[in-house]
Amino acid sequence: MIEKKRIVFIINPHSGTNAKKELPKLIDEHLDKDLFESSILFTEYAGHAVEICRQCVENDTDIVVAVGGDGTINEVARALVHSDTALAIMPCGSGNGLARHLCIPLDMKKAIGIINKCNVEQLDYGVINDLPFFCTCGMGFDAFISYKFAAAGKRGPITYLENVLLEGLKYKPEIYEVTDDTGTHKHNAFLIACANASQYGNNAYIAPKATMTDGLMDVIIMEPFDVLEAPQISIDMFNKTLDKNSKIKTFKAKSIHIHRNNPGAIHYDGDPIMTGNEIDVHIEPKGIKIITNPKITEVDRHPNAMLNVFSDFFNNINIVREDIEKGGRRIQALNKVILKKLTNK
């Protein structure tokens, strides 16, 4: 008889937009009981997930499932790095950046189906000033937007886009000195982002070609842009073509050091924090075990293949086409409203 794997579900009852009260029943109905011996725990305060996960690692738990958004996933994952306990994801957040990059379905039944496959990969994660991140980190406008987005009364891609376009045109760029293995280079930039995975969340792709298996991060430097260039930047982000925009400079690195003239905010997986003038970022290759979609490889996660991936998530590909068309119309309408407001000032 095969020994069952021990799996713990950690649910953040306050994260994201989906109700959590039905999840225990859903897990009970769809988790493979022949494979897993399961338990479900609810977090009660910030940092509680970290405490639970450390205990799971000490108890040699096979899998810990983060049920929530990118913040919950970061809490769980940072306690599992360099251990034999694997991370699994049931995405219930507003952005779901890591889940989207890994092609974990946003449908809870299908996400449990991925867990039942138990396909474990050793993947990279990043560290910024001793803070682990699994999707992206950044500074400048990037971190400023994290503050604005966290404080917004509503969530989702349109709220995010409103902040990017409206606040971005008022934000003053900074001078950054970036040092990597090629030397030190000065940049006048709105933001510097370091990406282990491809997107912020909500399918906003800051680094379309980033992977979690190459031992490198994609460094994105966004140069100042004007009112006429702002809509194209937003469109490129959602079209996965941002790396081709003339205002974007990108390179890959295992580690970088950044000096800026003034202290300010940084973010790790969207969580903002204030820090000083000196910032260190590096990648920890194959530092965390994650349950991934066995049908999807890193080649499939490349933007050229994403339409094939989307079709696996929906019962009808026409739904995907309709969502893309509606999203495009919303972005175009929002751009017109913002441009009108700006030109009338």
N, C-alpha and C positions, 0 to 999 in steps of 0.2 A: 504493500500500500504506500502511495506517495505521501510524504509528509506535507501537510498543508503549510502554505506561507502565511506568516502573520502580517496583517495589514491594518493600519490605523488611519481612519478618516478624520481630518481636522477641519472643522467647519467654522468659518467666521460668520456669525449670524448677522453682522452689520455691514459687510462689504458688498459692493456691486449693486445690481438692480433686481436680482431675482429673489423670490421668496425661498427661504431655506427649510420651512417646516415640513415639506413633502420629501426632502432628500433622504432622511433615514429609511422611509418606506421604499423609495426608489432603489436605494442601495441594496436593501434586503431582497427586493424582487429580482434584481438584474445581476448582482455580483455572483460569480461562479463559486458556490459553496463547496464544491469538490476540490477547488484549488486554494481557497483562502479561508482563514479563520480571522474574522473581522471585528473591529470595535470602532465606535464613533464618539468623538469628543468635540465639544463646542468651546471655542475660545471665550474668555470672559473679560480680557483686558489686553491692551497693547503689550506685545512681548510674550504673551501667554503661549503662543504657538511655538516660539523658540524653546521655552521650558519643556513643553510636551515632547518636542522633537529630540531634545538632548536625552530625555529619559528613554525615548524609543531607541535611540542609537545605543545607549548603555544596555538595553534589554535585547539587543540584536534583532529588533523588528525588521522584517524584510522590506516593507514598503510603507511609506507615509504619503497619504493623499492630501494635497492642499486643495480645499474646496473654498474658492473665493476668487478675488482679483489678483492683480500683479503684486500688490502690497502683501497680501496673505502668502502668496507663492514665495516672495522674497524672504519673509519671516521663516517659513518652513525650510526652504532650500538652504539658507545660510547656516542652519543647524545640522544639515546633512552632508555638507561638503567633506570630501576625503574620508567618507565612511562607507560601510558596506550596505547601508540602508538607502534604497532607491526612492526618488521623488516621483509621484504620479500627480496628475493635474485634472481636476474637474473645474473648468473655467466658469465662474459665476460673477465676474467683475464687469466693469464698464468698458474697459479697454482690451483686456485679455491678450496682451502683446506676445508673451511667451507661448501661450497655447496656440495662437494663430500662426506664429512662426513654425511651431512643431506640427501644425496641422492636426491638433487635437480638436475634435468636434465640439461646438458650443452646445449641442444637444446633450443633455445629461445622460440619457440612456446610451447614446453612442460613445460618450466619454467613458462610461463604465465598461462598454464593450472593448475599448482600447486597453483598459486596465486588465481585463480578462485575458487578453493576448499576452500580457506580461513580457513585452519586448523591451529589454533594458539596454540602453546605450550609455557609454562613458562620454560625457560632453564637457565642453569648456564652460568656465564662468569667469567673470571679471571682478576686479577689486579697485575701488577708487578711495584713496586715503583710508585704507583698512576697512572699508565698507563693501561687502560683496554685492555684485549685481549680476543678473542673469540675462537681461535683455539689453538695456542701454543705461548709460550714465551721461552726464553733461554739465555744462556750466554756461554762464552768460544768459542769453535769451532763453535757452533751453530750460535752465533751472527756474528762471523768472516765470516762464509759462507754467511750469509745474506748480508754482505757488498760486497762480491765477486759476488754473484748472482745478486744483484742490479746493479752492475757495468758492468756485462757481456753484450757483444754486441748482443747476442741472448738469447732466453729464452727457457723454456721447460725442460722436465725430463732429457734429455741427457746432456744439459749444467749443470744442477744441479748435476748430477752424476759425471761429469768430475771434478767439483769443490770439491765434497766430497772426491773423491778418490785421486786426485792429491794434493790438498792443505792439506788434512787430514794427509797425511804421512809426511808433513813438519811441521805441527803445534805442538807447545810444550804444553803439558798438564799443568794444574795448580792445586794447592792444594785448596780445598774448605772445609769450615766448615759448615755443613748443620744441622740446628736445627729444629726439629719438636716435636710433643708431646711425642716422645720416648727418647728425649735427643739430644745431639750434637755428630755428627760423622764426621770424616775427610775422604775426598775422593781425590785421585789423578785422575783427570778426564780430558778428552778432552772437554766434554760438559756436562752441566746439562740443561735439557729441562723440562718444566712444561706444561702438555697437558690437556686442557679442552676438546678438540676434538681429533680425532685419528691421523690426518696426517698434514704434512706441506703443502701439495698440490701435484699435479701431481701423486697422488696415492703413495707417499712416506710416509709410515706409521711409525711414530716415537713411537706411543702408540696405538697398535692395539686394546686394550681392553678399551680405554677411552670412557666415555659417558658424555653427557651434562645434565644428570638428577640425578646424585648421590650426588651432593654437594661436590665432591672431585676432585682433580686433580691427574693425573698420573705423578709422578716425575721419570725422566729417567736419569740415570747417565751412560755415556759412558766412559769406561776405555780405557787407551792407547792400540793401536793395531799396529801390524807390517804389512809389505807389503803383506805377505801371507794371513793375516786375513782380509784385506780391501775389497777384492771382495765379500767375504761372507757376510760382514756387509751390503754392498749395496744391494745384492740380498735379504737378509732377510728383509730389509726395504720395498722393493717393493713387497715381497711375504707376508707381514703382519705377519712375524715370528720374528721380531727383539727382542721381549721380551724373546725369548728362546735362544738368543745368549749369550755365556759365558762372553762376554765383556760388557754386559748390565745389570745394576742393576735397578730395578724398585720398587716403593712403592707408595701408595696413601696417600694423606694428604689434609686437608682443608687449612692449611697455613704452610709455612716454612720461615726461615730466613737463608740467606747465607752470609758468610763472606769470602772474598778473599783478597789476599795480595796486589793486585794492582788494580787501577781503570781500566775500560775497557768497551767493548761494551756489551749491552744486545739487545735483539730484542723482539718486541711484534707483533705477526702476520706477521713476516718477515720484519718489519720495524726496522732498527738498530738505536741505539742511545747510546752515551757514558754516563756512570754513574760511581759512586764511588765504594768503597770497600764493602758497605753494601747493600744487596738486600733483599727485602721482597716480597713474592708472596702469594696470597690467592685467594680463590674462593668465589664468591658472588652467593649463591644458588638461583636459580629461579629468577634471577635479570633482565631478558630480555624476552620479548615476541617475538617469531619468527614464521613465517608461515612455516610449514614443510610439507613434503610429507605424506598425510594421509594413504597411503598404506604401509608405512615403520615405524616400531617400533624400539626401541633401541635394542631389541633382533635381529631384522633383520639386524641391522647395525653391529652386531658382525661379525668378519672376516669369521666365518664358513658359514655364510649365504650370503656373498657378491656376489657370482656368481648368486644367484637368483635375487638379486637387479639389477645387471648389465643387465640382460635379459630384464628388464622393460624399459631400456633406448634405446635399439636398436631394429630395426625391425626384425633382424635375429641374433640368438645367435651365428651363425657361424662367424659373424663379430667380436664378443667378443673373440672367440677362436683364430682367426687370429691375432688380436691385441696383445693378450697375448703372442702368439708364436713369433711374430715379435719383441715385446719388449724384450723377453728373449734372442733372438738372438743378438739384439743390445747391451744388457748389457754384454753378453759373449764376443762379439767382442771388445767392449770397454775395458773390463778387460784385454784381451790379449795385446792390444796396450799399455795400461798403465803399465802393468807388464814388457813388453819389454823395454819401456823407462826407467823405474826405474832400471832394472837390467843392463842396458847399461851405467848407470852413474858411 
